[in-house]
Amino acid sequence: MNQLQQLKQHSTVVADTGDFLQLARFAPQDATTNPSLILKAVLQPDYAPLLESTVAAHPGASLDDIVDQVLVRFGLEILKVVPGRVSTEVDARLSFDRAATVARGRRLIALYEAAGIDRERVLIKVAATWEGIQAARELEADGIFCNLTLLFAFCQAVACADAKVRLISPFVGRIYDWHKKSQGSAWDEAARSLSNDPGVQSVTRIFNYYKQHGIATQVMGASFRNVGQITALSGCDLLTISPDLLAKLEALDAPFERALGGDLSAAQPAVTYDEAAFRYALNDDAMATEKLAEGIRGFAVDAGKLDAMIEKLRSH
């Protein structure tokens, strides 16, 4: 049994890609996308016609409308391959605008429903800023399920649970990146691997806290840099994994044990955050503050590049 097959016994495996032509090989349950992954896909010759036909089909629509049509078009193709859900992301440039995020989330769901897709098969992906979390609270109250992304800090996870969001995506690899860069020559890769990896430790803490307090929000580890980070989080509710790492798991057959869901005896007291406490806790975490801002900027840049591609097609 290869490691991908073993992993599927412990966690729901999700493909982290906009490249739906690759999906069937790995038979994931769900798939996630983001602006960077969609941009990467439309730059490939295989997907250029999809972008062109979507733009051509909506000649009088606003740019935002066409972007949403493109995102949903990719989501619809992905849903033909995966039996579960697809995550479709709200424009990162709306990360600090609660009302606009709510409106965009509702529009994305309406497009999916107009195409005959049940809303339970879609997760609206929103950055885990305070405003994003409150937007997700409102969407969830309307029966629109959310995936809170760019999650690096414990306070973000607690606030998401309080908002009763369906799923969170803590970013393992980007936490690892920050600590490795911060420590420079003092970084000991071997000593900070597997369960000692700072990204793995962050997700483990959140997962255990949720289980100890009976929180229904699902934890989906994301942003992996190596197979070791993935196997060290086996047993997490879900793990979203890039195609290259899925291929590596498929090629390995060394056995590994379920890592999470066993000993929950190290109780963590229940905590809560109002807006002021949330902002202070996030500010107090240099890694989370920097990686959240960096992630939003990166997704916004790629969203702008997708906008430019669409405008170029519209002008022809």
VOBA-1610 file (N, C-alpha, C; in pm, whole numbers, padded with zeros to 5 digits, always signed):
BEGIN
Met+00085-00120+00000Met+00000+00000+00000Met+00089+00125+00000Asn+00069+00214-00099Asn+00153+00334-00102Asn+00107+00435+00003Gln+00188+00539+00020Gln+00159+00633+00128Gln+00033+00715+00102Leu-00001+00739-00023Leu-00125+00809-00051Leu-00244+00724-00009Gln-00239+00595-00038Gln-00346+00504+00003Gln-00354+00496+00156Gln-00238+00490+00221Gln-00236+00488+00368Gln-00297+00616+00425Leu-00260+00729+00365Leu-00308+00858+00415Leu-00460+00866+00407Lys-00516+00812+00300Lys-00662+00817+00281Lys-00736+00737+00386Gln-00667+00648+00457Gln-00730+00573+00566Gln-00747+00659+00691His-00670+00767+00698His-00667+00850+00819His-00727+00990+00801Ser-00716+01046+00680Ser-00760+01183+00654Ser-00827+01190+00517Thr-00916+01286+00501Thr-00972+01312+00369Thr-00869+01387+00286Val-00834+01332+00171Val-00733+01391+00085Val-00800+01485-00016Val-00747+01606-00022Val-00799+01712-00108Val-00687+01755-00203Ala-00719+01775-00330Ala-00619+01822-00426Ala-00614+01973-00427Asp-00494+02028-00418Asp-00473+02173-00412Asp-00427+02220-00549Thr-00521+02242-00641Thr-00484+02274-00778Thr-00603+02331-00855Gly-00573+02408-00960Gly-00676+02448-01055Gly-00669+02363-01181Asp-00572+02271-01184Asp-00548+02187-01301Asp-00636+02062-01293Phe-00761+02075-01337Phe-00856+01966-01319Phe-00823+01844-01406Leu-00738+01862-01507Leu-00700+01748-01591Leu-00611+01650-01515Gln-00547+01697-01407Gln-00460+01611-01327Gln-00536+01536-01217Leu-00656+01579-01187Leu-00722+01534-01065Leu-00754+01385-01061Ala-00806+01332-01170Ala-00858+01195-01169Ala-00753+01094-01124Arg-00627+01119-01159Arg-00520+01024-01126Arg-00513+00996-00977Phe-00534+01100-00895Phe-00514+01086-00751Phe-00643+01058-00674Ala-00755+01062-00741Ala-00885+01033-00681Ala-00907+01104-00546Pro-00889+01238-00542Pro-00915+01309-00417Pro-01065+01321-00391Gln-01101+01346-00266Gln-01241+01366-00231Gln-01288+01505-00272Asp-01205+01606-00243Asp-01237+01746-00269Asp-01123+01809-00347Ala-01142+01936-00384Ala-01034+02014-00446Ala-01044+02158-00399Thr-00929+02223-00387Thr-00925+02364-00351Thr-00854+02443-00460Thr-00893+02568-00476Thr-00826+02657-00570Thr-00799+02789-00500Asn-00716+02870-00562Asn-00695+03008-00518Asn-00655+03089-00640Pro-00646+03221-00629Pro-00615+03302-00748Pro-00485+03261-00816Ser-00384+03225-00738Ser-00256+03188-00795Ser-00266+03058-00874Leu-00343+02962-00822Leu-00359+02833-00891Leu-00441+02849-01018Ile-00544+02933-01015Ile-00624+02956-01136Ile-00539+03026-01242Leu-00461+03126-01199Leu-00373+03196-01294Leu-00274+03098-01356Lys-00215+03013-01273Lys-00120+02913-01323Lys-00185+02823-01427Ala-00311+02787-01403Ala-00382+02699-01496Ala-00411+02769-01629Val-00462+02892-01623Val-00503+02958-01748Val-00383+02997-01834Leu-00264+02997-01777Leu-00144+03023-01855Leu-00101+02902-01936Gln-00161+02786-01908Gln-00130+02664-01982Gln-00217+02656-02108Pro-00160+02607-02217Pro-00237+02596-02342Pro-00365+02515-02329Asp-00363+02413-02242Asp-00482+02329-02226Asp-00603+02406-02175Tyr-00577+02515-02101Tyr-00686+02587-02035Tyr-00719+02722-02099Ala-00634+02767-02191Ala-00658+02896-02256Ala-00796+02903-02323Pro-00840+02797-02392Pro-00973+02804-02454Pro-01087+02821-02353Leu-01070+02765-02234Leu-01174+02779-02131Leu-01188+02924-02091Leu-01076+02991-02071Leu-01079+03133-02036Leu-01138+03214-02151Glu-01093+03187-02272Glu-01140+03263-02388Glu-01290+03247-02409Ser-01340+03125-02397Ser-01483+03102-02420Ser-01568+03164-02311Thr-01518+03164-02188Thr-01593+03224-02077Thr-01603+03375-02095Val-01492+03437-02133Val-01493+03582-02157Val-01585+03616-02273Ala-01578+03538-02381Ala-01659+03565-02500Ala-01809+03549-02472Ala-01842+03463-02377Ala-01983+03436-02348Ala-02050+03546-02267His-01971+03642-02216His-02027+03749-02130His-01976+03885-02176Pro-02010+03926-02298Pro-01952+04049-02355Pro-01987+04177-02282Gly-02104+04184-02221Gly-02143+04309-02156Gly-02124+04309-02006Ala-02065+04202-01952Ala-02051+04189-01807Ala-01936+04275-01754Ser-01943+04307-01625Ser-01834+04380-01562Ser-01715+04286-01544Leu-01599+04343-01519Leu-01479+04263-01499Leu-01498+04167-01381Asp-01552+04217-01270Asp-01573+04131-01153Asp-01666+04014-01187Asp-01770+04041-01264Asp-01862+03935-01303Asp-01791+03828-01385Ile-01708+03872-01478Ile-01638+03775-01564Ile-01539+03694-01482Val-01468+03757-01390Val-01375+03684-01304Val-01450+03574-01229Asp-01566+03608-01172Asp-01643+03508-01099Asp-01690+03396-01193Gln-01727+03432-01314Gln-01766+03331-01412Gln-01650+03236-01442Val-01531+03291-01452Val-01412+03207-01477Val-01386+03114-01359Leu-01391+03169-01238Leu-01367+03088-01118Leu-01468+02974-01108Val-01592+03006-01134Val-01697+02905-01126Val-01683+02803-01239Arg-01642+02849-01356Arg-01621+02756-01468Arg-01517+02651-01431Phe-01407+02696-01371Phe-01307+02599-01324Phe-01366+02508-01217Gly-01442+02567-01125Gly-01503+02487-01021Gly-01596+02380-01075Leu-01672+02415-01178Leu-01765+02319-01238Leu-01689+02202-01302Glu-01577+02234-01367Glu-01497+02128-01428Glu-01437+02037-01320Ile-01392+02098-01211Ile-01336+02020-01100Ile-01442+01928-01039Leu-01564+01979-01026Leu-01672+01900-00966Leu-01715+01782-01053Lys-01676+01784-01180Lys-01701+01667-01265Lys-01607+01553-01230Val-01496+01586-01163Val-01393+01487-01133Val-01397+01441-00988Val-01416+01535-00895Val-01416+01499-00753Val-01559+01473-00707Pro-01578+01377-00616Pro-01712+01347-00568Pro-01762+01444-00461Gly-01669+01520-00402Gly-01705+01606-00290Gly-01720+01752-00324Arg-01636+01835-00263Arg-01654+01980-00270Arg-01537+02048-00341Val-01566+02168-00389Val-01461+02255-00442Val-01462+02385-00361Ser-01343+02436-00333Ser-01331+02567-00267Ser-01300+02673-00373Thr-01380+02778-00374Thr-01361+02888-00468Thr-01340+03016-00389Glu-01234+03089-00421Glu-01189+03198-00335Glu-01244+03334-00376Val-01286+03410-00276Val-01325+03549-00295Val-01198+03631-00320Asp-01207+03732-00404Asp-01095+03819-00438Asp-01025+03867-00311Ala-00894+03841-00305Ala-00816+03878-00186Ala-00817+04028-00160Arg-00845+04108-00263Arg-00848+04253-00245Arg-00967+04298-00162Leu-01056+04204-00132Leu-01172+04233-00046Leu-01151+04183+00097Ser-01029+04147+00132Ser-01002+04082+00260Ser-01038+04165+00382Phe-01048+04296+00365Phe-01081+04383+00479Phe-01216+04451+00460Asp-01299+04395+00373Asp-01431+04451+00345Asp-01536+04342+00368Arg-01595+04344+00486Arg-01691+04239+00523Arg-01809+04235+00427Ala-01870+04349+00402Ala-01992+04352+00320Ala-01964+04306+00177Ala-01852+04350+00120Ala-01818+04311-00017Ala-01786+04162-00026Thr-01724+04109+00078Thr-01695+03966+00082Thr-01823+03885+00087Val-01917+03929+00169Val-02047+03860+00176Val-02116+03863+00040Ala-02117+03980-00023Ala-02184+03992-00153Ala-02118+03903-00257Arg-01986+03898-00257Arg-01913+03816-00356Arg-01939+03668-00329Gly-01940+03629-00202Gly-01967+03490-00169Gly-02106+03447-00214Arg-02203+03533-00192Arg-02341+03502-00235Arg-02350+03492-00387Arg-02276+03578-00457Arg-02280+03574-00603Arg-02217+03446-00657Leu-02107+03404-00597Leu-02042+03280-00640Leu-02136+03160-00621Ile-02202+03156-00506Ile-02295+03046-00479Ile-02411+03050-00578Ala-02460+03170-00608Ala-02571+03182-00703Ala-02531+03130-00841Leu-02407+03155-00881Leu-02359+03106-01010Leu-02351+02953-01011Tyr-02303+02897-00903Tyr-02297+02751-00895Tyr-02438+02691-00897Glu-02528+02751-00820Glu-02665+02698-00816Glu-02734+02713-00951Ala-02706+02821-01022Ala-02764+02840-01155Ala-02715+02733-01252Ala-02596+02678-01223Ala-02540+02572-01306Ala-02582+02433-01259Gly-02670+02429-01158Gly-02723+02302-01112Gly-02643+02235-01002Ile-02551+02308-00939Ile-02468+02252-00832Ile-02528+02287-00696Asp-02546+02187-00612Asp-02596+02209-00477Asp-02491+02287-00397Arg-02535+02384-00320Arg-02441+02468-00245Arg-02357+02388-00145Glu-02402+02271-00106Glu-02325+02189-00013Glu-02197+02137-00075Arg-02185+02147-00209Arg-02064+02100-00276Arg-01962+02213-00299Val-01993+02329-00243Val-01905+02446-00264Val-01866+02505-00129Leu-01738+02539-00117Leu-01690+02616-00002Leu-01640+02750-00054Ile-01691+02857+00005Ile-01644+02990-00031Ile-01519+03019+00052Lys-01410+03044-00018Lys-01280+03058+00048Lys-01254+03206+00077Val-01224+03236+00202Val-01210+03375+00248Val-01086+03385+00336Ala-01011+03493+00322Ala-00894+03515+00408Ala-00938+03534+00553Ala-00861+03477+00646Ala-00899+03478+00788Ala-00855+03607+00857Thr-00891+03721+00797Thr-00884+03849+00867Thr-01005+03859+00960Trp-01008+03960+01045Trp-01126+03977+01130Trp-01250+03999+01044Glu-01235+04083+00940Glu-01349+04113+00852Glu-01391+03988+00775Gly-01293+03910+00729Gly-01325+03788+00656Gly-01398+03687+00743Ile-01356+03675+00867Ile-01421+03581+00959Ile-01564+03625+00988Gln-01587+03755+01004Gln-01722+03803+01029Gln-01810+03788+00904Ala-01751+03803+00786Ala-01826+03778+00662Ala-01865+03631+00654Ala-01772+03544+00693Ala-01802+03400+00692Ala-01911+03366+00792Arg-01912+03433+00905Arg-02019+03411+01003Arg-02155+03439+00940Glu-02162+03548+00864Glu-02287+03586+00799Glu-02324+03488+00688Leu-02227+03447+00609Leu-02253+03351+00502Leu-02297+03216+00558Glu-02231+03171+00661Glu-02267+03043+00722Glu-02410+03046+00777Ala-02450+03161+00832Ala-02586+03175+00884Ala-02689+03163+00772Asp-02646+03190+00647Asp-02733+03177+00530Asp-02721+03040+00463Gly-02647+02949+00527Gly-02631+02817+00469Gly-02528+02810+00358Ile-02436+02907+00356Ile-02327+02908+00259Ile-02199+02871+00334Phe-02142+02757+00300Phe-02028+02704+00375Phe-01899+02773+00334Cys-01810+02792+00431Cys-01688+02869+00407Cys-01563+02792+00447Asn-01456+02825+00375Asn-01321+02774+00402Asn-01236+02897+00432Leu-01191+02909+00556Leu-01111+03025+00596Leu-00964+02994+00575Thr-00902+03074+00488Thr-00767+03047+00442Thr-00668+03150+00496Leu-00541+03133+00460Leu-00435+03220+00511Leu-00441+03225+00664Leu-00448+03108+00724Leu-00462+03097+00869Leu-00329+03053+00928Phe-00272+03137+01012Phe-00139+03114+01068Phe-00136+03118+01221Ala-00238+03177+01283Ala-00235+03201+01427Ala-00349+03129+01498Phe-00324+03092+01621Phe-00425+03025+01703Phe-00549+03113+01719Cys-00529+03245+01734Cys-00645+03334+01752Cys-00736+03331+01630Gln-00678+03316+01510Gln-00761+03305+01390Gln-00847+03179+01397Ala-00789+03069+01439Ala-00863+02943+01448Ala-00976+02951+01549Val-00950+03016+01663Val-01053+03030+01766Val-01167+03118+01717Ala-01133+03228+01651Ala-01237+03318+01599Ala-01320+03249+01491Cys-01257+03166+01408Cys-01330+03090+01306Cys-01427+02992+01369Ala-01383+02927+01474Ala-01472+02833+01545Ala-01591+02907+01605Asp-01565+03024+01661Asp-01672+03105+01720Asp-01773+03148+01614Ala-01723+03171+01491Ala-01811+03210+01380Ala-01881+03091+01317Lys-01846+02971+01366Lys-01908+02846+01319Lys-01886+02824+01169Val-01764+02853+01124Val-01733+02826+00984Val-01718+02676+00963Arg-01740+02633+00842Arg-01737+02490+00812Arg-01595+02433+00818Leu-01495+02511+00773Leu-01362+02454+00756Leu-01257+02564+00763Ile-01140+02531+00818Ile-01027+02623+00817Ile-00908+02557+00748Ser-00821+02640+00689Ser-00702+02590+00620Ser-00576+02652+00680Pro-00525+02597+00789Pro-00398+02647+00844Pro-00282+02610+00752Phe-00192+02706+00730Phe-00086+02693+00629Phe+00044+02640+00691Val+00065+02512+00680Val+00181+02446+00739Val+00312+02498+00679Gly+00322+02491+00548Gly+00448+02523+00483Gly+00492+02667+00499Arg+00398+02758+00498Arg+00437+02900+00509Arg+00484+02932+00652Ile+00427+02863+00751Ile+00477+02879+00888Ile+00620+02826+00896Tyr+00641+02709+00839Tyr+00775+02648+00832Tyr+00873+02743+00762Asp+00831+02801+00650Asp+00917+02893+00575Asp+00964+03009+00663Trp+00869+03067+00737Trp+00900+03185+00818Trp+01003+03151+00925His+00980+03042+00995His+01072+03004+01104His+01210+02968+01050Lys+01213+02899+00937Lys+01342+02862+00877Lys+01420+02987+00837Lys+01351+03081+00774Lys+01417+03205+00734Lys+01459+03287+00856Ser+01373+03291+00957Ser+01400+03371+01077Ser+01524+03321+01150Gln+01542+03188+01154Gln+01655+03131+01228Gln+01784+03126+01147Gly+01772+03139+01016Gly+01891+03145+00931Gly+01983+03026+00952Ser+02111+03053+00975Ser+02211+02946+00987Ser+02192+02860+01111Ala+02112+02908+01206Ala+02087+02830+01328Ala+01979+02723+01308Trp+01911+02727+01194Trp+01803+02631+01167Trp+01860+02490+01153Asp+01801+02396+01224Asp+01840+02255+01219Asp+01725+02178+01155Glu+01737+02147+01027Glu+01628+02084+00952Glu+01585+01952+01014Ala+01681+01870+01050Ala+01647+01739+01107Ala+01575+01752+01240Ala+01619+01846+01322Ala+01559+01863+01454Ala+01421+01926+01447Arg+01393+01999+01336Arg+01264+02066+01323Arg+01176+01999+01216Ser+01185+01870+01206Ser+01105+01797+01109Ser+00994+01719+01178Leu+00903+01665+01098Leu+00791+01583+01146Leu+00717+01654+01259Ser+00701+01592+01375Ser+00620+01652+01482Ser+00685+01775+01543Asn+00813+01800+01514Asn+00881+01919+01565Asn+00880+02034+01465Asp+00819+02013+01349Asp+00805+02118+01249Asp+00710+02224+01304Pro+00747+02352+01301Pro+00659+02455+01359Pro+00522+02463+01292Gly+00514+02436+01163Gly+00384+02434+01096Gly+00299+02318+01141Val+00361+02202+01155Val+00291+02082+01205Val+00243+02106+01347Gln+00327+02167+01429Gln+00290+02194+01568Gln+00170+02289+01577Ser+00166+02389+01490Ser+00055+02484+01490Ser-00077+02414+01458Val-00077+02331+01353Val-00200+02261+01314Val-00240+02160+01421Thr-00143+02091+01479Thr-00172+01994+01584Thr-00239+02061+01703Arg-00189+02177+01742Arg-00249+02250+01854Arg-00394+02286+01823Ile-00419+02337+01703Ile-00555+02377+01664Ile-00646+02255+01659Phe-00600+02148+01596Phe-00679+02025+01584Phe-00717+01972+01723Asn-00620+01964+01813Asn-00647+01912+01947Asn-00743+02003+02023Tyr-00727+02133+02009Tyr-00817+02228+02077Tyr-00960+02208+02029Tyr-00977+02197+01898Tyr-01112+02176+01843Tyr-01174+02047+01896Lys-01097+01941+01897Lys-01152+01812+01941Lys-01181+01813+02091Gln-01096+01874+02169Gln-01117+01880+02313Gln-01243+01957+02350His-01278+02057+02270His-01392+02142+02301His-01514+02114+02213Gly-01511+02004+02142Gly-01627+01962+02062Gly-01664+02060+01953Ile-01564+02124+01894Ile-01588+02223+01788Ile-01606+02151+01655Ala-01714+02184+01585Ala-01747+02112+01461Ala-01667+02158+01340Thr-01607+02276+01346Thr-01529+02326+01234Thr-01420+02226+01197Gln-01410+02196+01068Gln-01310+02100+01021Gln-01175+02168+01002Val-01069+02091+01027Val-00932+02141+01011Val-00872+02075+00887Met-00827+02159+00793Met-00764+02108+00671Met-00624+02165+00659Gly-00524+02086+00695Gly-00386+02129+00679Gly-00358+02162+00533Ala-00282+02269+00510Ala-00259+02318+00373Ala-00116+02368+00359Ser-00075+02393+00235Ser+00053+02457+00205Ser+00169+02372+00256Phe+00184+02254+00197Phe+00291+02164+00241Phe+00417+02181+00158Arg+00531+02161+00222Arg+00660+02169+00155Arg+00723+02032+00131Asn+00683+01932+00208Asn+00743+01800+00194Asn+00647+01693+00246Val+00677+01569+00212Val+00593+01456+00250Val+00589+01439+00402Gly+00701+01468+00468Gly+00706+01451+00612Gly+00603+01535+00685Gln+00582+01658+00638Gln+00480+01743+00701Gln+00341+01680+00687Ile+00317+01615+00574Ile+00186+01555+00549Ile+00164+01433+00638Thr+00261+01343+00641Thr+00244+01222+00723Thr+00240+01256+00872Ala+00308+01366+00912Ala+00306+01407+01053Ala+00170+01463+01094Leu+00082+01490+00995Leu-00053+01539+01025Leu-00160+01438+00981Ser-00120+01314+00955Ser-00219+01212+00922Ser-00316+01198+01039Gly-00444+01193+01006Gly-00547+01193+01109Gly-00616+01328+01121Cys-00554+01433+01067Cys-00622+01563+01056Cys-00748+01544+00972Asp-00851+01623+00996Asp-00978+01603+00926Asp-00958+01592+00775Leu-00887+01692+00719Leu-00858+01693+00576Leu-00715+01746+00557Leu-00656+01710+00444Leu-00526+01763+00406Leu-00532+01799+00259Thr-00503+01924+00224Thr-00506+01966+00084Thr-00363+01971+00032Ile-00338+01897-00077Ile-00203+01864-00118Ile-00186+01892-00267Ser-00073+01950-00304Ser-00045+01981-00444Ser-00022+01852-00523Pro-00044+01855-00655Pro-00025+01734-00736Pro+00115+01675-00728Asp+00219+01760-00717Asp+00355+01704-00712Asp+00377+01625-00583Leu+00322+01671-00472Leu+00335+01596-00346Leu+00243+01475-00343Leu+00128+01484-00408Leu+00043+01365-00421Leu+00117+01257-00497Ala+00189+01296-00600Ala+00267+01200-00679Ala+00378+01138-00594Lys+00443+01218-00511Lys+00548+01165-00424Lys+00491+01066-00323Leu+00376+01097-00266Leu+00311+01003-00173Leu+00277+00873-00243Glu+00232+00885-00365Glu+00194+00768-00444Glu+00315+00678-00473Ala+00431+00741-00481Ala+00553+00667-00517Ala+00623+00605-00395Leu+00579+00638-00275Leu+00641+00587-00153Leu+00553+00480-00090Asp+00618+00379-00031Asp+00538+00274+00034Asp+00579+00247+00178Ala+00667+00330+00234Ala+00706+00312+00374Ala+00585+00334+00465Pro+00562+00244+00560Pro+00445+00261+00648Pro+00465+00377+00745Phe+00354+00438+00785Phe+00358+00541+00888Phe+00233+00529+00974Glu+00240+00579+01095Glu+00129+00570+01189Glu+00042+00695+01182Arg-00085+00680+01217Arg-00173+00796+01233Arg-00114+00887+01340Ala-00103+01015+01310Ala-00036+01108+01401Ala-00131+01184+01494Leu-00250+01220+01444Leu-00342+01302+01521Leu-00466+01222+01561Gly-00532+01269+01667Gly-00658+01209+01707Gly-00645+01108+01819Gly-00525+01090+01870Gly-00504+00993+01977Gly-00513+01058+02113Asp-00399+01092+02169Asp-00392+01147+02304Asp-00434+01294+02305Leu-00546+01321+02369Leu-00594+01459+02382Leu-00592+01504+02528Ser-00508+01439+02607Ser-00510+01463+02752Ser-00452+01599+02791Ala-00368+01657+02707Ala-00310+01787+02740Ala-00414+01896+02714Ala-00503+01913+02810Ala-00617+02002+02791Ala-00574+02147+02771Gln-00641+02213+02679Gln-00621+02355+02656Gln-00748+02426+02701Pro-00739+02524+02788Pro-00859+02593+02834Pro-00928+02666+02719Ala-01061+02674+02728Ala-01137+02745+02624Ala-01105+02894+02629Val-01090+02953+02512Val-01064+03097+02504Val-01158+03157+02400Thr-01172+03288+02405Thr-01252+03358+02305Thr-01187+03494+02278Tyr-01217+03550+02162Tyr-01158+03678+02123Tyr-01265+03770+02069Asp-01276+03891+02129Asp-01354+03994+02062Asp-01260+04061+01962Glu-01308+04162+01892Glu-01227+04220+01786Glu-01094+04276+01839Ala-01099+04350+01950Ala-00978+04411+02002Ala-00877+04305+02045Ala-00925+04200+02113Ala-00834+04095+02158Ala-00777+04017+02040Phe-00860+03995+01937Phe-00814+03926+01817Phe-00702+04004+01749Arg-00727+04132+01731Arg-00627+04214+01661Arg-00497+04221+01740Tyr-00507+04228+01872Tyr-00386+04233+01954Tyr-00310+04101+01946Ala-00384+03989+01958Ala-00319+03858+01953Ala-00251+03834+01819Leu-00317+03874+01711Leu-00258+03858+01578Leu-00135+03948+01564Asn-00146+04070+01611Asn-00034+04164+01605Asn+00084+04114+01687Asp+00054+04042+01795Asp+00159+03993+01886Asp+00234+03874+01827Asp+00181+03819+01719Asp+00243+03703+01653Asp+00308+03753+01524Ala+00439+03776+01528Ala+00508+03834+01413Ala+00495+03746+01289Met+00509+03616+01308Met+00499+03524+01194Met+00363+03535+01128Ala+00255+03527+01208Ala+00120+03529+01153Ala+00089+03663+01086Thr+00132+03771+01150Thr+00108+03904+01093Thr+00176+03917+00956Glu+00301+03876+00949Glu+00377+03890+00824Glu+00324+03797+00715Lys+00294+03672+00750Lys+00251+03576+00648Lys+00109+03605+00599Leu+00022+03654+00687Leu-00112+03691+00645Leu-00105+03807+00545Ala-00030+03910+00579Ala-00017+04025+00488Ala+00047+03984+00357Glu+00152+03905+00365Glu+00221+03858+00245Glu+00128+03774+00157Gly+00049+03688+00219Gly-00042+03602+00143Gly-00149+03683+00071Ile-00206+03781+00139Ile-00308+03865+00076Ile-00247+03942-00040Arg-00127+03999-00019Arg-00061+04072-00128Arg-00035+03982-00248Gly+00012+03860-00222Gly+00043+03768-00331Gly-00079+03729-00410Phe-00188+03695-00339Phe-00311+03658-00408Phe-00369+03779-00485Ala-00354+03899-00427Ala-00405+04018-00494Ala-00328+04046-00623Val-00198+04025-00621Val-00117+04045-00742Val-00163+03949-00852Asp-00183+03822-00816Asp-00225+03724-00917Asp-00367+03750-00964Ala-00454+03800-00876Ala-00588+03839-00918Ala-00580+03952-01020Gly-00488+04046-00997Gly-00469+04156-01091Gly-00419+04107-01226Lys-00332+04007-01226Lys-00282+03950-01351Lys-00395+03881-01428Leu-00483+03812-01355Leu-00597+03748-01420Leu-00690+03855-01478Asp-00712+03963-01404Asp-00791+04075-01455Asp-00733+04126-01588Ala-00601+04142-01591Ala-00536+04196-01710Ala-00552+04101-01829Met-00543+03972-01804Met-00563+03874-01912Met-00705+03884-01969Ile-00801+03899-01879Ile-00941+03909-01922Ile-00964+04038-02000Glu-00910+04148-01951Glu-00926+04276-02022Glu-00863+04271-02160Lys-00751+04203-02173Lys-00685+04189-02302Lys-00773+04111-02399Leu-00835+04004-02349Leu-00924+03924-02434Leu-01048+04004-02474Arg-01098+04086-02382Arg-01217+04166-02411Arg-01190+04273-02516Ser-01067+04319-02522Ser-01034+04428-02614Ser-01013+04380-02756His-01004+04251-02774His-00980+04196-02910His-01110+04176-02986
//
